[in-house]
Amino acid sequence: MMTKKKFTPSSDVDQKQLLNDKVEKARKNNFEDDHVRRGTPNGAQGE
């Protein structure tokens, strides 16, 4: 698998990058929904 060879140094980095991308997309897609759900001024900033 060439993809596996790309992330040989650390599979942790790949997971972190994937999670980061997922979170970023989720924030952009469910920004309003999340904000309304929490109902707080810094609900979007809840890390």
C-alpha positions in Angstrom: 0.0 0.0 0.0 1.6 3.2 -1.1 -0.6 5.2 1.2 0.8 3.3 4.2 4.3 4.1 3.0 3.5 7.8 3.0 2.6 7.8 6.7 5.5 5.6 7.9 7.0 8.0 10.4 3.9 8.1 12.6 0.4 6.8 12.0 -0.6 9.1 14.9 0.1 12.1 12.7 -2.2 10.7 10.0 -5.0 10.2 12.5 -4.5 13.6 14.0 -4.6 15.2 10.5 -7.7 13.3 9.6 -9.4 14.3 12.9 -8.4 17.9 12.4 -9.9 17.9 8.9 -13.0 16.2 10.1 -13.4 18.7 12.9 -12.8 21.6 10.6 -15.4 20.3 8.1 -17.9 19.6 10.9 -17.4 23.1 12.3 -18.1 24.7 8.9 -21.0 22.4 8.1 -22.7 22.3 11.5 -21.5 25.7 12.7 -25.0 27.2 13.0 -26.5 23.9 14.2 -23.9 23.5 16.9 -24.2 27.1 17.9 -28.0 26.9 18.3 -27.7 23.6 20.0 -25.4 24.9 22.7 -27.0 28.3 22.9 -23.8 29.9 24.2 -21.7 32.8 22.9 -18.6 30.6 22.7 -20.3 27.3 21.8 -18.4 27.2 18.5 -15.2 27.6 20.4 -15.8 24.7 22.8 -12.7 22.7 22.2 
